[in-house]
């Protein structure tokens, strides 16, 4: 039963990667192996190992796995309970880190997921004026799993780890927009701001000043919001790995 579940979800994850254009973890690890070979040829084995060892590997996963898979396909919740899906995603992250460790990685940072329930698209689909608490709880549980798994990996593999908290950064910007100079937190800059995202924004009108918006479209933050999150991420990494 466990094997069948794993195989089914593995196919599902590969399909999602193909749908979004993202590379499956297995392919990314393959590219890392190839990169390491080329690096050895360029600088020699000792220097190559040092480069890999001192590099910081950043993993970001989970958002599309929920928004464009578990929640968008009505069949998914019937196939897998939320707990099963959370555990599977966590196990994939665990295996990805172990795979990178085998290739020499010793510093790994994992980005948590944002507050799903505050995304304009989710609020529209859930018919919510404010953030959807149930969706945010899923994101909170997923992030907690990540933090616990990172502690396990740190203890078992002896690697340096960092958790990048994007959830609270975005949640704070939405709750206290004046801190960052935002004026619009409930909808995106593109189109209606409530449903369009990605390619569906092509040809749509946009707001006059994106720097006043937390969200660019109904899912993705604006460049300004990403910059704020990136600064927080660099601060977390610096404190965890570069101090």
C-alpha positions, -999 to +999 in steps of 0.1 A: +000+000+000+028+024+009+047+015-023+016+020-044+009+054-028+045+064-034+044+054-070+011+072-076+023+105-061+057+102-078+039+102-111+017+131-100+048+151-090+065+144-123+033+155-141+033+187-121+069+194-130+061+190-166+030+212-163+047+241-146+080+238-165+099+231-134+125+203-135+119+172-113+142+169-083+158+138-099+167+158-130+181+187-109+203+162-090+215+148-123+225+183-135+244+188-102+263+156-109+272+169-144+282+203-130+305+187-105+322+167-133+327+198-154+339+217-124+365+191-116+378+193-152+381+231-149+397+236-115+407+201-103+391+177-078+403+194-046+391+229-055+358+215-070+350+197-037+357+229-018+334+249-040+306+224-036+312+221+002+311+259+007+282+265-016+247+272-002+220+251-018+185+266-017+154+245-020+120+260-027+090+237-031+054+232-020+034+262-033+027+248-068+023+213-053-007+226-035-021+253-057-017+236-090-021+200-079-037+191-046-063+219-046-069+223-083-076+187-091-108+174-073-095+138-076-064+145-054-081+149-020-100+116-027-067+098-035-046+112-007-055+127+027-039+160+035-016+144+061-004+118+035+003+146+010+021+167+035+042+137+046+050+129+009+062+164+001+083+164+033+099+130+023+107+143-012+125+173+004+143+149+028+155+127-001+165+158-022+188+170+006+203+135+011+209+134-026+227+167-026+247+156+005+259+126-014+272+149-041+291+170-015+266+197-004+271+207+033+250+238+035+213+237+027+186+264+031+149+256+025+123+282+018+090+278+035+057+283+017+038+316+018+004+320+035-017+304+008-049+317+022-038+354+017-033+349-021-059+368-041-067+337-062-073+315-031-095+342-015-115+345-047-120+307-051-129+304-014-152+334-015-133+351+013-128+388+020-099+382+044-073+355+043-086+319+043-076+304+076-079+268+065-054+273+036-030+292+059-031+263+084-020+239+057+009+262+049+017+265+086+018+227+090+039+222+059+065+248+072+066+232+106+073+198+089+102+214+070+117+229+102+115+195+120+130+177+090+159+202+088+168+195+124+168+158+117+190+162+087+213+185+106+218+159+133+220+129+111+242+143+083+261+169+101+252+196+076+245+233+082+208+242+076+187+273+075+149+277+073+138+308+053+105+321+066+086+336+038+053+330+055+056+356+082+073+381+060+043+382+036+018+379+064+033+409+081+033+429+049-004+422+045-013+429+081+009+460+085+013+474+050+025+508+061+057+493+074+068+486+039+049+514+021+022+491+006-013+504-001-030+474-017-028+439-001-060+422-012-055+420-050-028+419-076-016+446-099-025+426-131-059+425-146-087+423-120-061+412-095-084+385-082-080+355-106-054+361-133-019+348-128+011+338-149+004+337-186-032+347-181-019+382-173-005+386-208-022+416-225-040+426-193-039+461-180-017+467-149-019+491-120-002+525-121+024+518-094+033+481-086+054+492-056+022+499-037+011+463-042+020+432-023+009+410-052+018+413-089-009+389-100-034+367-081-006+344-069+028+359-072+042+388-051+055+420-068+092+427-073+092+449-042+077+422-020+102+396-034+130+420-026+118+423+010+116+385+013+150+381-003+166+405+022+150+385+050+163+353+035+198+366+032+197+377+068+185+342+079+213+325+059+239+349+072+229+342+108+227+304+103+257+298+081+280+328+077+282+341+112 
